[in-house]
Amino acid sequence: MSRIESHGLSIDTELHRFLIEEALPGTGVDPETFLTGFSAIVHDLAPKNRALLAKRDEMQAKIDAWHKENGAPIDMDAYEAFLRDIGYLLPEGGEVKVTTSNVDAEITRIAGPQLVVPVMNARYALNAANARWGSLYDALYGTDAIAETDGAEKGKGYNPVRGAKVIAWGRQLLDDSAPLAAGSWSNVASLSIQDGALFVTLSDGGVTGLSDPAQLAGYRGAADKPDAVLLVKNNLHTEIVIDANGMIGKSDPAHINDIWLESAITTIMDCEDSVAAVDAEDKVVVYGNWLGLMKGDLTEEVSKGGKSFPALNADRTTRPDGRPRRAWPPLMLRARRPPDDQSGDPRPGRQGSAGRHHGRRGHRADRPPRHRSERPSGQFAQRLDVCRQAEDARSGRGCLRLRDLLARRGPDRHGAERHQDGHHGRGAPHDGQPQG
């Protein structure tokens, strides 16, 4: 392993190259400024961190010795007194009040699934980053949410009987989550936007609108003939895709080709520093993928269903009430790094002592997001949420069944499942036809 001595740091050559040639350009921070400041931080905090770790080791040794002498604790009062005596337990403090500001809506207002994926795997990272929106038709067609009875088997090709059940399920979802003032979504013949409101023409010629007009969040295309209508319920969005030439839309009275649901809301991008990405070579892959996500140019050629899906989806745009609206962002990405009790090899300090993970990781994870502000106007905004410890993310691993989560889009609930591979159910990415 070759190294470069720079600013009192011994840095792995490949990691140094990545930092200088890929991570820093475009951030407005020159290498000299970064390395000078980073070296000062490492050599200021590393001794303090070593002292804390030594104290922890001392406590652990005392606890181990106590258990060897006494076995499992029986007198809990005596055991608590011992832990307080060695400083493991401290007196409780006073009342604490915590306030927050400038917290993203994905954390404060929107209830939805959170994914966890290893950022070292570019395909998983891309699929997760693209998981905010998913085709309801594909999800229903490819899973057991629709029973394979009465001729509705999935089979190898498109089954019109199953497709009809998928469409009926979708219309019922719209009736439950965005009911019309009169009539049913199953009888819709056309959709248009007039004076900022949704006008719905029914198959009998009647005209109605949303029972709650405020559920119209926007549209794409021309107002009198939109390409999509965006609805909102409990801060989660549903997009009705209209395409007269689509596989489904061409035979649908209202030319509704699909229903897309806002699905996963956040994803924890796990750096896996203490598991898989241990050596400098691995870390360059991890931070390179993270950099690609921040810049929007991460690609991974993956063929599925005869098609290739290499990169981040385009941002979804809407125009509520005819006014321009910012591009719809992908889901919120959260970088998870391990706690500050681990040391690594890539960057020892002046005396040969390893610079601890807390300094290196925090700074390297912070460089790539600066590229977000350089992306063209209208693309997703700069946001970074760093999870300091694995415990911050464990609650996001649970996942309900598809039918349970979709049911939450009814009058009182909301949500939708998104699988970790980036696609609903077992179907291929949507191309207008429910996939088997």
N, C-alpha and C positions, 0 to 999 in steps of 0.2 A: 504494500500500500504506500504510494508516494504521497508526500506532503509538501505544502508550501508554508514557509515561515513568513508571517505578515502581521504587523501591529501587535507583536507579543503573543500571537496565536499560531498554533500549528494546525493547519487546515488541510483536510483531504483534498487532493488536486482536483478531482472531478467535482466535488462539492463547491470548491472555489470557482471553478470554471462556470458552473451553473449559476452561481450567485452573480458573478461579474458580467457574464454574457447574456443571461436570460432573465433572471429575476429582477435585477436592479434597473436595466434600461427601460425607460418609459415611466418610472416612478417619480422622477425629479430628484432622486437621491443618488449622488455620485458615490462610487466605491470607496474613495478615501474617507468621506464623511461617515459612511455607514460603518466601515471597519474600525475607524478610530473610536466612534461612539460605542460600538458593540464591545470592543475590547475593554473599554473602561467599565462597562456594565458587568461583563463576565468577571473581571478581576476584583470588582467591588463586591459582588454578590456571592461568588464561589466560596470564599472563606466563611462567610456567614452561613451559607447552606451546609458546608461541611461541619460547622459547629453544631447546627441543629440536628444533622444526621448522627453525629457522634453522641449527642444527648439522647436521641431515640435509641441507639444501640445500647447505651448504658441502661436505659429504662428496661429494654427488652431483656437484657442479661439479668437484671434484678427480678423481673417477673418470672423468667425461666427458672432461676434458682429457688424462688419461693415455691413454685409448683413442684419442683423435684423434691423439696423438703416436706411439703404439706399435702401434695396431691390436689385433687379437685377441691375447690373451696366449699366448705359446709357452713361455717360461720360467716355469713355475708357481711355483717357489720365489721368484723375483724379484717376481712379481705378488702373492704372499701377503705378502711383506715390505712391499710398497707399501701394501697394505690395512691391515696392522698399524700402519704408520707414521702413517697418517691417522686411526687410531682406529676403522676400520670393523670390524676383527677384534680381539678382546680376548683376553688369556690365559685359558685354561681355569681354571675354579674348582675347588674341592675337591669331595668327594663330597657329594651332596645326598639327603636322605631326606624324602619327602613322605607325610604321612598325612592321611586324610580321616575325617569323621564326619558323621552326619545327612544322608547322601546318599540320595536316593529310590531305591526298589527298581527303578524303570524304568531307572535308570542302572547299578545295581550287580548286580542279580540276574536281570532279565528280558531275554532275547535276542529282539529282534523288530525289524521295520522302523521306520525313522524317515522321516517325511514332511518336505517343505520347501515352504511355500506363502507367497505374498505376503499379509500381513495387511491390505494396502490393499484387497484384494478380499474383501468380506464373505462372498460365497458360498463361495469357496475356503477361507477361514478356518473357516467353520462346518462344511463338509464334512470338513475335516481334524480339527477338534475332535471330531467325531462318529465318527471312523474307528477307535476302539479296538475296536469290535465290528462284525462283518459277517456276513451270511447266507451260509453255505456253499452252500446250495441255489441262491441267486441267482448266486453266483460260478461254480459249475459249469455251470449252465444257460446262462449268457450268454457263456461263453468256449469256446475250443477244447480245454479240459481233457476235455470229453466230445465225441467225434468225431460228426460229423453223417452217420453211416452207418446202414444197416439201419433206416431209418425214423425216425432220431433227429434230424432237422433242427430247427433253432430255429423257423423260420417266424415268422409274425406273431402267432399265438396260442399258447396252451399246448398242447404236444405231450406226451400221456401216455407215449409210448414214451421220449422224452428224459427226462421226469420220472422214470420208473422207473429209468433208468440213473443219474440224479443221486442218487436215494435209495440205490441199491445202493452207489454210490461213497462216500456218507456213512457207511453202515453199516460198510463195510470200513475207513474211517478210524477209526471207533470201536473196531473189533476190533484195529487196530494200535496205537492210542494209549491205549485204556482197556479192555483185554480183560477178558472175564468169566471167572470161575473155571471155568465150564462153559458150553458152547454158544456161540452167536454173536449179535451184536446184530441180525442180519437175522432172527432168530427170536424177538425179544422181543415179548411180548404186553402187559405192563404193568410200570410202575415204581412203587415206593413207598419211603418212608423209615421204618425201624423201628430204634429204639434207636441212632440216629445212623449207621446203615449203609444202603446201597442194596440193596433187595430187588428182584430181577428175576424176573418170571414168564415162562417161555418158552411157545412155542405148544404144546408137548407136555404142558404142565401142570407141568413141573419148575420148581423155584425155585433161583436162584443169586444171586451177587453179583459184585462186582468182584474180579478176581484180586488187585489191590492195594487194599484197602478205604480206604487213605489218600488215594486219588485223588478221593474224594467231597469236594468243597469246600463244598457247601451246596445249598439248594433254595429254590424260591418256591412259595407256596400251601400247601395242607394236606399234612401228612406222608403220609397214606394215599392222596392223589390230587394230587400236586404239579403245578403249572403249568410248572415247569422244574426241571431237575436240572443242577447245576454240577459239572463235573469239572476236574481240574488235571493237567497233565503238563509237567515242566520249567518250572514257574512260569507257564505260559500256560494259560488257561482255555477250556473248551468248554462251551457251554450247550445242553442238549437241551430244545427248546421243545415242550411238550405242549399240544395244543388239539384237543379232539374235534370242534369246529365249524370248524376251519381247512380251507382248500382241500385241503391235503395230509393233515392230521391226521384228517379225518373218514373217510378210506378206509384209514388205516394201522392195523394191528392194535393197536399200542401208542399210537395217536393222536399219534405224533411228527410235529409240523407243520414243524419246521425244526431245523437245527443251526447255532448261532451260534458263531463263533470270535473269540477275542481276537486282534486283528490288528495294526494299527500301535500302537506303544507310546508313541512320542514324536513331536512335530511341532515343527519350527523355524518360528516365525512371523517371517518376514523383513520387517523394517521398510523395506527398500529405500531407505534414506535417501540413498544416493549414486547411485541409479538413477532411481527414479520419484517418490519422495516427497521432493522437494527444497525446494519452496516451503512457506510456513507453511500455506497452504490444504490442500496435500496431507498435511502432517504431522497436521493436525487430523483428517483422515479416518483415517489410520493409527492414531493414539492413541485415537480414538473407537471404532474397531473393537476394539482391544485392551481398552479399558475395558469394552465390551459383553461380551467373552469372559470377563473377570474377574468381572463382575457376573452373568453368565448371562442377559442380556437382549438380546444381539445378535440381530437378525432380518434376513432377506433373503428375500423372497418369491420362490421359484423353483418353477415348475411342471414336473413331469417325470412322464411316464406318466399324465397326467391327474390328478395329485395335487400338492399343495403342501406343501413341507417348509421352513418358515421359520426354525427356531430350533434351539438345542442340544437334543440328545436328553436325555430324563430319565435320571437316574442309575439304574444297574441294581442291584437289591438282592437279597440272598440271606440264608438263615437256616440256617447249618450246625448240625446236631445240635439243631435246634429253638430255638436261642438267637438273639436279634436280632443282626444284623450291620450294620455301617456301610454306607452306600450305596457302590456300586461306582463309582470315579471314571472320568471320561473320560481320554483319553490325556494325557500330560504335555506342556504347552505350553512352548516355549523361545523367548524373544524374542531375535532376532539383530539386533545393531546393528553399524555399521561400526567400523573402528579409529579411533584418536584423531588421525588425521592429516588430518582434513577439517574445514573450517569452513563455516558456513551463514549464512543471512541473517536468520532470524527474531528473533534476540535479541542485538544488539551490546551491548558493555559501555559503561562510562562514557566511555572515550576513543574510542568508535566502532569499537574492535576487536571482531571477531566473537567471541562466546563459542563455544568449540570444541564439537564434537559430543559429546566424552566427558562433559562435565558436563551438558549439556542432556538428552542422551538417557538417560543413566543415571537421572536424577531423574524424568523424565517416564515412563519405563517402570516405575519403582518405585511411582508413585502408584496406578495402577489395581489392582494385586494386593491392596492393603489392603482393597478391597471384598469380597474373597473371604471374609474372616472374618465379614462381615456377612450372608452368605447363610444360609438356614435350616439348622438342624442336619441332618446326614445328606447334605448336598450336598458337592461335591468340595472338598477342603481347600485352604488357601492354599499355593501352591507357585510359585516363580519361578526360572527358570534363564536368565540373560542370557548369550548368546554374544557375546563382545567382538569377535570378528573372523570374517569369512566362512570362514576356514580351519577354525574350530571345527566347522563343519557339513558340509564337503564330503563326508566319508565317508558321510553319510546319504543322498546322492543316488542311490546304486546301488540297483537293484531287481531281484530275481530273478523268474523266471517263476512264475506261479501254482502250477503243478504241482510245481515244485521246492520252493517255500516250504511248501506244504501237506504235502509228503512229510516235512518235518522234524518233524511232529507224531507220527511213528511212534515206535517204541520208543526211539530214540537221538537224535532230532532234533525241532525244533519251529520254528514260524513260520507266517506267512500273509501274503499280499500284500494291500495296500490301495492302490487307485488314488487319484491326487491329487484326483479330482473327488468323492471321498467315498463312492463306491459300488463294490462288487466287480464286475469284469467290465463288461459292457455292459448288464446288466439294470437295471430300475428298483428303487428301494428296496423291500425285502421287505414284502409284505402277506399272507404265508401261501402264495402261489403262486409257484413259480419263474417268473421273468420272461423273456420272449424279447426 
